[in-house]
Structure formats: structure tokens, C-alpha cells
């Protein structure tokens, strides 16, 4: 996991986003434990409180559950919920792209053409 200390995104959010991505893409599987809060804090050279905040955010999102004395474990995921969460991430990315396009003066037609070109390129 890579943390950018000078990023405008808070460190706890960088951690939770990275772990959420690992859960959603299957790198972290159902029943697996996240790294210990203290261990991750030590590895990243950050506060335990910052790590705890990231884990609590994942718990609030329903991705992990705290098990007293053992840590945080990845919850079971049903495919419909996983699809919805992935779709939400895509929507967020597209909204950011639309905003950037408007700032750059790119028209809707130009943006649609660009999207079609990228889809056809099969990146």
C-alpha cells in the first residue's frame, strides 16, 4: 500500500480507499483479516488513530467487521451488492471526467466521441 503524505486526500481515506479496492476486486477475500491496526500503522509510519479511522470507515461501509481480540475481517459479498458498488465507483469517475471536460471546454459530443474511442480501444 502506498500512501502519499502530501496528497490533498487525507491519509485515512487513502488507506480505506486502497483496502476497499482490494476487497472489491477480490485481492482481499471473504473471511480474510486485514493487517492489524498497529502493524499497518507501524509499516506506514502513521498514527494508530489514523489507521483505526480508515478501518472504521470500511466497517461503516459494510465491507469489514471488527472481531474483538482478532481484528477486522472481510465480510461476505453478494454479487449484486458488489456490482452496485462498482457501478457507483464508475459513476463517480465519470462525473469527475465530465467536470474536467467542462472545465477544459470539451463539448458533450466530443466527450461522447472520446468515450466511444476509449471503449473501442479495449484498454
MDTraj code that builds the backbone (N, CA, C; nanometers):
import mdtraj as md
import numpy as np

residues = "UNK UNK UNK UNK UNK UNK UNK UNK UNK UNK UNK UNK UNK UNK UNK UNK UNK UNK UNK UNK UNK UNK UNK UNK UNK UNK UNK UNK UNK UNK UNK UNK UNK UNK UNK UNK UNK UNK UNK UNK UNK UNK UNK UNK UNK UNK UNK UNK UNK UNK UNK UNK UNK UNK UNK UNK UNK UNK UNK UNK UNK UNK UNK UNK UNK UNK UNK UNK UNK UNK UNK UNK UNK UNK UNK UNK UNK UNK UNK UNK UNK UNK UNK UNK UNK UNK UNK UNK UNK UNK UNK UNK UNK UNK UNK UNK UNK UNK UNK UNK UNK UNK UNK UNK UNK UNK UNK UNK UNK UNK UNK UNK UNK UNK UNK UNK UNK UNK UNK UNK UNK UNK UNK".split()
xyz = np.array([
    [0.0842, -0.1168, 0.0000],
    [0.0000, 0.0000, 0.0000],
    [0.0892, 0.1236, 0.0000],
    [0.0553, 0.2157, -0.0868],
    [0.1343, 0.3372, -0.0993],
    [0.0521, 0.4557, -0.0503],
    [0.1091, 0.5317, 0.0399],
    [0.0436, 0.6496, 0.0957],
    [0.1212, 0.7725, 0.0507],
    [0.0462, 0.8728, 0.0052],
    [0.1081, 0.9980, -0.0373],
    [0.0829, 1.1034, 0.0697],
    [0.1835, 1.1309, 0.1539],
    [0.1630, 1.2237, 0.2656],
    [0.1293, 1.3669, 0.2237],
    [0.1695, 1.4067, 0.1056],
    [0.1430, 1.5433, 0.0593],
    [0.0162, 1.5547, -0.0242],
    [-0.0598, 1.4466, -0.0336],
    [-0.1829, 1.4464, -0.1119],
    [-0.2905, 1.5295, -0.0422],
    [-0.3828, 1.5818, -0.1211],
    [-0.4957, 1.6544, -0.0629],
    [-0.5962, 1.5575, -0.0001],
    [-0.5850, 1.4279, -0.0333],
    [-0.6706, 1.3257, 0.0263],
    [-0.6115, 1.2851, 0.1613],
    [-0.6932, 1.2891, 0.2677],
    [-0.6410, 1.2509, 0.3995],
    [-0.5844, 1.1082, 0.3985],
    [-0.4866, 1.0846, 0.4828],
    [-0.4198, 0.9538, 0.4863],
    [-0.5177, 0.8420, 0.5179],
    [-0.6083, 0.8640, 0.6148],
    [-0.7035, 0.7577, 0.6491],
    [-0.7891, 0.7209, 0.5279],
    [-0.8233, 0.8214, 0.4464],
    [-0.9055, 0.7980, 0.3281],
    [-0.8260, 0.7220, 0.2219],
    [-0.6973, 0.7536, 0.2082],
    [-0.6124, 0.6796, 0.1147],
    [-0.6074, 0.5319, 0.1539],
    [-0.5960, 0.5070, 0.2847],
    [-0.5901, 0.3688, 0.3341],
    [-0.7222, 0.2981, 0.3077],
    [-0.8320, 0.3604, 0.3470],
    [-0.9624, 0.2946, 0.3303],
    [-0.9935, 0.2736, 0.1822],
    [-0.9591, 0.3692, 0.0975],
    [-0.9829, 0.3534, -0.0469],
    [-0.9019, 0.2373, -0.1031],
    [-0.7762, 0.2273, -0.0615],
    [-0.6901, 0.1196, -0.1099],
    [-0.7430, -0.0169, -0.0659],
    [-0.7801, -0.0273, 0.0613],
    [-0.8320, -0.1542, 0.1115],
    [-0.9679, -0.1865, 0.0489],
    [-1.0534, -0.0846, 0.0298],
    [-1.1832, -0.1065, -0.0346],
    [-1.1624, -0.1613, -0.1753],
    [-1.0689, -0.1031, -0.2485],
    [-1.0399, -0.1518, -0.3831],
    [-0.9933, -0.2972, -0.3792],
    [-0.9079, -0.3299, -0.2821],
    [-0.8593, -0.4680, -0.2687],
    [-0.9736, -0.5643, -0.2374],
    [-1.0694, -0.5191, -0.1588],
    [-1.1845, -0.6036, -0.1258],
    [-1.2743, -0.6199, -0.2472],
    [-1.3039, -0.5096, -0.3141],
    [-1.3959, -0.5153, -0.4271],
    [-1.3393, -0.5900, -0.5470],
    [-1.2070, -0.5831, -0.5658],
    [-1.1504, -0.6549, -0.6807],
    [-1.1076, -0.7977, -0.6458],
    [-1.1296, -0.8372, -0.5208],
    [-1.1042, -0.9761, -0.4816],
    [-0.9644, -1.0052, -0.4322],
    [-0.8776, -0.9043, -0.4239],
    [-0.7437, -0.9261, -0.3698],
    [-0.7545, -0.9694, -0.2231],
    [-0.8436, -0.9021, -0.1493],
    [-0.8776, -0.9454, -0.0128],
    [-1.0110, -1.0173, -0.0216],
    [-1.0137, -1.1421, 0.0219],
    [-1.1321, -1.2253, 0.0046],
    [-1.2127, -1.2374, 0.1336],
    [-1.3357, -1.2805, 0.1173],
    [-1.4247, -1.3037, 0.2300],
    [-1.3554, -1.3889, 0.3368],
    [-1.3633, -1.3425, 0.4614],
    [-1.3051, -1.4175, 0.5723],
    [-1.1600, -1.3839, 0.6022],
    [-1.0934, -1.3134, 0.5125],
    [-0.9541, -1.2743, 0.5372],
    [-0.9499, -1.1577, 0.6359],
    [-0.8463, -1.1568, 0.7163],
    [-0.8267, -1.0477, 0.8107],
    [-0.7429, -0.9375, 0.7476],
    [-0.7800, -0.8144, 0.7802],
    [-0.6970, -0.7007, 0.7397],
    [-0.5717, -0.7019, 0.8250],
    [-0.4660, -0.6341, 0.7816],
    [-0.3470, -0.6227, 0.8664],
    [-0.3872, -0.5609, 1.0005],
    [-0.3166, -0.5964, 1.1054],
    [-0.3504, -0.5394, 1.2360],
    [-0.3359, -0.3871, 1.2299],
    [-0.4154, -0.3206, 1.3096],
    [-0.4129, -0.1747, 1.3117],
    [-0.2741, -0.1248, 1.3508],
    [-0.2188, -0.1807, 1.4545],
    [-0.0858, -0.1382, 1.4994],
    [0.0215, -0.1721, 1.3965],
    [0.0110, -0.2914, 1.3379],
    [0.1095, -0.3331, 1.2378],
    [0.1087, -0.2445, 1.1147],
    [-0.0117, -0.2129, 1.0668],
    [-0.0218, -0.1268, 0.9490],
    [0.0284, 0.0135, 0.9810],
    [-0.0081, 0.0630, 1.0981],
    [0.0385, 0.1962, 1.1392],
    [0.1909, 0.1999, 1.1437],
    [0.2495, 0.0941, 1.1982],
    [0.3961, 0.0880, 1.2072],
    [0.4595, 0.0804, 1.0682],
    [0.4023, -0.0046, 0.9804],
    [0.4557, -0.0192, 0.8446],
    [0.4502, 0.1119, 0.7662],
    [0.3388, 0.1850, 0.7840],
    [0.3199, 0.3090, 0.7092],
    [0.3772, 0.4310, 0.7816],
    [0.4237, 0.4072, 0.9048],
    [0.4797, 0.5156, 0.9875],
    [0.3769, 0.6273, 1.0080],
    [0.2581, 0.5833, 1.0493],
    [0.1493, 0.6766, 1.0764],
    [0.0890, 0.6453, 1.2123],
    [-0.0031, 0.7277, 1.2545],
    [-0.0698, 0.7107, 1.3827],
    [-0.1659, 0.5916, 1.3813],
    [-0.1750, 0.5226, 1.4939],
    [-0.2717, 0.4150, 1.5107],
    [-0.4138, 0.4707, 1.4947],
    [-0.4344, 0.5927, 1.5400],
    [-0.5664, 0.6564, 1.5301],
    [-0.6063, 0.6739, 1.3833],
    [-0.5114, 0.7103, 1.2991],
    [-0.5387, 0.7264, 1.1561],
    [-0.5794, 0.5933, 1.0943],
    [-0.5078, 0.4872, 1.1290],
    [-0.5399, 0.3544, 1.0774],
    [-0.6771, 0.3101, 1.1270],
    [-0.7038, 0.3348, 1.2544],
    [-0.8331, 0.2975, 1.3128],
    [-0.9477, 0.3692, 1.2395],
    [-0.9279, 0.4951, 1.2073],
    [-1.0309, 0.5714, 1.1368],
    [-1.0588, 0.5091, 0.9989],
    [-0.9543, 0.4658, 0.9301],
    [-0.9716, 0.4014, 0.7994],
    [-1.0503, 0.2714, 0.8136],
    [-1.0180, 0.1914, 0.9131],
    [-1.0864, 0.0638, 0.9345],
    [-1.2318, 0.0867, 0.9741],
    [-1.2560, 0.1890, 1.0549],
    [-1.3937, 0.2203, 1.0950],
    [-1.4763, 0.2624, 0.9740],
    [-1.4152, 0.3355, 0.8825],
    [-1.4858, 0.3750, 0.7602],
    [-1.5251, 0.2519, 0.6788],
    [-1.4340, 0.1561, 0.6669],
    [-1.4654, 0.0322, 0.5951],
    [-1.5766, -0.0450, 0.6648],
    [-1.5761, -0.0418, 0.7960],
    [-1.6801, -0.1086, 0.8729],
    [-1.8157, -0.0420, 0.8501],
    [-1.8175, 0.0907, 0.8486],
    [-1.9416, 0.1652, 0.8232],
    [-1.9961, 0.1367, 0.6840],
    [-1.9076, 0.1082, 0.5893],
    [-1.9490, 0.0765, 0.4527],
    [-1.9957, -0.0685, 0.4403],
    [-1.9806, -0.1453, 0.5492],
    [-2.0245, -0.2843, 0.5485],
    [-1.9278, -0.3803, 0.4831],
    [-1.8053, -0.3348, 0.4599],
    [-1.7067, -0.4202, 0.3931],
    [-1.6323, -0.5114, 0.4896],
    [-1.6166, -0.4672, 0.6136],
    [-1.5443, -0.5452, 0.7140],
    [-1.6214, -0.5428, 0.8454],
    [-1.5876, -0.6378, 0.9321],
    [-1.6458, -0.6439, 1.0655],
    [-1.5324, -0.6589, 1.1654],
    [-1.5434, -0.5854, 1.2765],
    [-1.4445, -0.5967, 1.3837],
    [-1.4789, -0.7190, 1.4682],
    [-1.3788, -0.8012, 1.4939],
    [-1.3945, -0.9163, 1.5818],
    [-1.3005, -0.8945, 1.6995],
    [-1.3608, -0.8773, 1.8166],
    [-1.2828, -0.8426, 1.9346],
    [-1.1709, -0.9439, 1.9582],
    [-1.0523, -0.8894, 1.9752],
    [-0.9351, -0.9712, 2.0025],
    [-0.8697, -1.0299, 1.8787],
    [-0.9319, -1.0143, 1.7631],
    [-0.8770, -1.0732, 1.6408],
    [-0.8504, -0.9712, 1.5311],
    [-0.9267, -0.8640, 1.5277],
    [-0.9061, -0.7623, 1.4255],
    [-1.0273, -0.7471, 1.3354],
    [-1.0026, -0.7012, 1.2151],
    [-1.1098, -0.6768, 1.1181],
    [-1.1049, -0.7829, 1.0094],
    [-1.2214, -0.8393, 0.9807],
    [-1.2323, -0.9453, 0.8807],
    [-1.3208, -0.8965, 0.7659],
    [-1.2866, -0.9396, 0.6444],
    [-1.3628, -0.9021, 0.5254],
    [-1.4966, -0.9762, 0.5273],
    [-1.6044, -0.9003, 0.5080],
    [-1.7387, -0.9571, 0.5074],
    [-1.7673, -1.0319, 0.3779],
    [-1.8679, -1.1194, 0.3860],
    [-1.9174, -1.1875, 0.2665],
    [-1.9783, -1.0831, 0.1740],
    [-1.9611, -1.1011, 0.0467],
    [-2.0124, -1.0053, -0.0516],
    [-2.1069, -1.0796, -0.1450],
    [-2.2248, -1.0257, -0.1625],
    [-2.3078, -1.0864, -0.2651],
    [-2.2816, -1.0135, -0.3962],
    [-2.2998, -1.0823, -0.5052],
    [-2.2589, -1.0282, -0.6348],
    [-2.3382, -0.9037, -0.6737],
    [-2.4651, -0.8964, -0.6351],
    [-2.5452, -0.7785, -0.6695],
    [-2.4935, -0.6544, -0.5984],
    [-2.4604, -0.6692, -0.4700],
    [-2.4080, -0.5555, -0.3944],
    [-2.2719, -0.5136, -0.4492],
    [-2.1902, -0.6100, -0.4836],
    [-2.0592, -0.5815, -0.5409],
    [-2.0749, -0.5042, -0.6719],
    [-2.1678, -0.5466, -0.7549],
    [-2.1920, -0.4782, -0.8820],
    [-2.2382, -0.3343, -0.8586],
    [-2.3270, -0.3143, -0.7623],
    [-2.3747, -0.1796, -0.7318],
    [-2.2608, -0.0896, -0.6846],
    [-2.1756, -0.1432, -0.6001],
    [-2.0639, -0.0628, -0.5504],
    [-1.9660, -0.0306, -0.6625],
    [-1.9400, -0.1256, -0.7481],
    [-1.8516, -0.0999, -0.8613],
    [-1.9142, 0.0040, -0.9543],
    [-2.0452, -0.0065, -0.9744],
    [-2.1138, 0.0901, -1.0605],
    [-2.1039, 0.2295, -1.0001],
    [-2.1167, 0.2402, -0.8686],
    [-2.1049, 0.3702, -0.8030],
    [-1.9664, 0.4300, -0.8237],
    [-1.8642, 0.3467, -0.8173],
    [-1.7277, 0.3948, -0.8403],
    [-1.7112, 0.4449, -0.9848],
    [-1.7696, 0.3725, -1.0789],
    [-1.7628, 0.4138, -1.2190],
    [-1.8362, 0.5468, -1.2368],
    [-1.9543, 0.5586, -1.1757],
    [-2.0310, 0.6832, -1.1856],
    [-1.9510, 0.8014, -1.1292],
    [-1.8869, 0.7801, -1.0149],
    [-1.8055, 0.8863, -0.9555],
    [-1.6926, 0.9286, -1.0499],
    [-1.6281, 0.8305, -1.1110],
    [-1.5192, 0.8600, -1.2037],
    [-1.5696, 0.9341, -1.3271],
    [-1.6847, 0.8918, -1.3769],
    [-1.7414, 0.9594, -1.4938],
    [-1.7836, 1.1023, -1.4606],
    [-1.8392, 1.1237, -1.3425],
    [-1.8755, 1.2593, -1.3006],
    [-1.7519, 1.3489, -1.2928],
    [-1.6426, 1.2935, -1.2420],
    [-1.5181, 1.3701, -1.2353],
    [-1.4677, 1.4015, -1.3762],
    [-1.4799, 1.3050, -1.4675],
    [-1.4372, 1.3272, -1.6061],
    [-1.5241, 1.4336, -1.6729],
    [-1.6531, 1.4296, -1.6480],
    [-1.7435, 1.5300, -1.7053],
    [-1.7073, 1.6689, -1.6540],
    [-1.6806, 1.6778, -1.5261],
    [-1.6422, 1.8063, -1.4674],
    [-1.5130, 1.8583, -1.5297],
    [-1.4149, 1.7708, -1.5451],
    [-1.2880, 1.8093, -1.6070],
    [-1.3088, 1.8517, -1.7520],
    [-1.3949, 1.7791, -1.8226],
    [-1.4222, 1.8117, -1.9629],
    [-1.4864, 1.9498, -1.9743],
    [-1.5796, 1.9789, -1.8854],
    [-1.6445, 2.1107, -1.8886],
    [-1.5435, 2.2214, -1.8619],
    [-1.4558, 2.1969, -1.7659],
    [-1.3517, 2.2950, -1.7343],
    [-1.2619, 2.3188, -1.8554],
    [-1.2351, 2.2120, -1.9300],
    [-1.1478, 2.2216, -2.0471],
    [-1.2215, 2.2703, -2.1713],
    [-1.3532, 2.2906, -2.1604],
    [-1.4289, 2.3378, -2.2756],
    [-1.4623, 2.2291, -2.3766],
    [-1.4572, 2.1047, -2.3363],
    [-1.4897, 1.9930, -2.4250],
    [-1.6418, 1.9782, -2.4291],
    [-1.6979, 1.9708, -2.5489],
    [-1.8427, 1.9589, -2.5637],
    [-1.8895, 1.8179, -2.5292],
    [-2.0204, 1.8051, -2.5099],
    [-2.0786, 1.6733, -2.4817],
    [-2.0510, 1.5756, -2.5949],
    [-2.0661, 1.6233, -2.7184],
    [-2.0407, 1.5358, -2.8340],
    [-1.8951, 1.4914, -2.8396],
    [-1.8030, 1.5840, -2.8125],
    [-1.6605, 1.5483, -2.8119],
    [-1.6310, 1.4474, -2.7010],
    [-1.6943, 1.4666, -2.5862],
    [-1.6725, 1.3747, -2.4742],
    [-1.7278, 1.2360, -2.5061],
    [-1.8458, 1.2304, -2.5672],
    [-1.9046, 1.1013, -2.6070],
    [-1.8145, 1.0315, -2.7093],
    [-1.7632, 1.1087, -2.8037],
    [-1.6741, 1.0518, -2.9050],
    [-1.5469, 0.9965, -2.8401],
    [-1.4937, 1.0710, -2.7447],
    [-1.3748, 1.0255, -2.6731],
    [-1.4030, 0.8970, -2.5956],
    [-1.5169, 0.8912, -2.5283],
    [-1.5540, 0.7702, -2.4540],
    [-1.5677, 0.6514, -2.5487],
    [-1.6353, 0.6720, -2.6611],
    [-1.6506, 0.5636, -2.7588],
    [-1.5156, 0.5163, -2.8119],
    [-1.4274, 0.6101, -2.8378],
    [-1.2934, 0.5739, -2.8852],
    [-1.2203, 0.4890, -2.7812],
    [-1.2296, 0.5303, -2.6546],
    [-1.1638, 0.4549, -2.5476],
    [-1.2261, 0.3176, -2.5288],
    [-1.3581, 0.3088, -2.5406],
    [-1.4255, 0.1788, -2.5290],
    [-1.3838, 0.0854, -2.6413],
    [-1.3719, 0.1394, -2.7613],
    [-1.3325, 0.0589, -2.8767],
    [-1.1856, 0.0156, -2.8691],
    [-1.1039, 0.0981, -2.8017],
    [-0.9621, 0.0643, -2.7886],
    [-0.9423, -0.0563, -2.6982],
    [-1.0453, -0.0889, -2.6187],
    [-1.0430, -0.2064, -2.5311],
    [-0.9188, -0.2097, -2.4430],
    [-0.9025, -0.0991, -2.3690],
    [-0.7858, -0.0859, -2.2809],
    [-0.7947, -0.1863, -2.1753],
])
top = md.Topology()
chain = top.add_chain()
for i, resn in enumerate(residues, 1):
    res = top.add_residue(resn, chain, resSeq=i)
    for name in ("N", "CA", "C"):
        top.add_atom(name, md.element.get_by_symbol(name[0]), res)
traj = md.Trajectory(xyz[None], top)
